[in-house]
Amino acid sequence: MTVQERINALREKAIAEQKLFIDGKWVDGEGEPLEVVSPIDGQVLTTAERASAADVNRAVAAARQAFEDGRWSKMAPAGRKKVLHRIADLIEERAIELTVLGVRDNGTEFNMAIKAEAGSAAGTFRYYAEAVDKIYGEVAPTSPDVLGLVHKTPVGVVGAIVPWNFPLMIGAWKLAPALATGNSVVLKPAETASLSLLNLAEICAEAGLPDGVLNVVTGQGSVTGEAIAMSMDVDVLVFTGSGGVGRRLLEYSAASNLKRVYLELGGKSPNIVFADAPDLEKAAAVSAAGIFRNSGQVCVAGSRLLVERSIHDEFVDALSRHAAAFKVGDPLDLTSQIGAVNSMVQLEGNLGFVSDATAQGAELALGGGRILESTGGYYMEPTVLTGVKPDDRVFREEVFGPVLAVTAFDSDEEAIALANGTDYGLSAGVWTGSLSRTHKMVAGIRSGIVHVNTYGGSDNTVPLGGVKQSGNGHDKSMHAIEKYLDLKTAWIQL
């Protein structure tokens, strides 16, 4: 059976009504279930539980009990490593099934999702499995009559709230280091993309993760997410999503137990192309993919294209040519290169940005509208807006859709000023053949990551996180582990 044939068989598979996963069991929630609508065709796939505050409290209590009795937190590192590797094995074994389930739920094109979701999640669990027994404490340089030790201990119960664009990948970024360090977790997926993470809970249980160590609660952010954030028994909260929600989570922390809150809040990332770029055609192709893959629903998407004026028209033409060649369509068709927008609400928001931009004087170089409406799904053509000004909404605010804002510049200093001209600072790109300019740009751009002569593709060896209003949390790399550990000093008089 070919991959496409397997996909076709799986796409027709009925999906049972989804339950909450609490203390190793599938249980009903108190609220009226949510409909799970596929962005592929607008059809209802199944239902998911709408967890109440009481349901969340049950999950937190299960996580706390699991942590306190040591079934996971006190397990030898070698034991935790074995379980995390087994989780990675099972994700890899079921990669196609997991990916199809996720694509039916959130609309990401299969060719991207098989790598970015199942592939990335398996790699993340494997990376932190290998990190388990490489976390060392410290011996302080004290006087000879004192022994100063710095222990690194798990924080306890971690609340994790993840978005809908890459739920399995981002879920693994939170879960794997939290579990590797011995914590228990209460995980809340997004309302519009929960199926793959509920399936991951089943995988974790099969791999040997003890009951109560991972609990998954679905529901509305205003109820389920708030209950996690307000819990007096959640020690650390990690979140990827919008700035508005991130602010509320900080308020909930202040109103409850002052839990530490780590936020990754998206971006409005500049992609800067200089006339001396070593390969402008490659830059155009990679830049097009860097904004339009997954319909632009990527936190690090290069959504602002800053082009040196002398090559502006030539480069925009080349990028638009590559963008127009992308096939937008059914994300479970292997010939599709761009899938669906996650929801009707998101699609309408994207189109609103285009309307506002053209009203403010920007010109449509490509796209701008909804397509494939007859399918019932939510699809939008790649859209390129030129003549975008620094005070335009589409220049300053995150669209999270297939909309590229193009602005010309004349000097290095202007490029840096434009790049830094938003409240965000998550990602950036620079295309230049000058080593001197490369260092100048990397130093001058306020961003958590700067890609040079590429866009995207970083792996688990480096952190992902931002500055300014892109938040304070870093996922990936050994740096991510720090969020899930407390430092405890032992001061021993000899």
Secondary structure, 3 states (H helix, E strand, C coil): CCHHHHHHHHHCCCCCCCCEEECCEEECCCCCCEEEECCCCCCEEEEECCCCHHHHHHHHHHHHHHHHCCCCCCCCHHHHHHHHHHHHHHHHHCHHHHHHHHHHHHCCCHHHHHHHHHHHHHHHHHHHHHHHHHCCCEECCCCCCEEEEEEEEECCEEEEECCCCCHHHHHHHHHHHHHHCCCEEEEECECCECHHHHHHHHHHHHHCCCCCCEEECCCCHHHHHHHHHHCCCCCEEEEECCHHHHHHHHHHHHHCCCCEEEEECCCCCEEEECCCCCCHHHHHHHHHHHHHHHHHCCCCCCCEEEEEHHHHHHHHHHHHHHHHHCCECCCCCCCCCECCCCCHHHHHHHHHHHHHHHHCCCEEEECCCEECHHHCCCEECCEEEECCCCCCHHHHCCCCCCEEEEEEECCHHHHHHHHCCCCCCCEEEEECCCHHHHHHHHHHCCCCEEEECCCCCCCCCCCECCCHHHECCCECCHHHHHHHEEEEEEEEEC
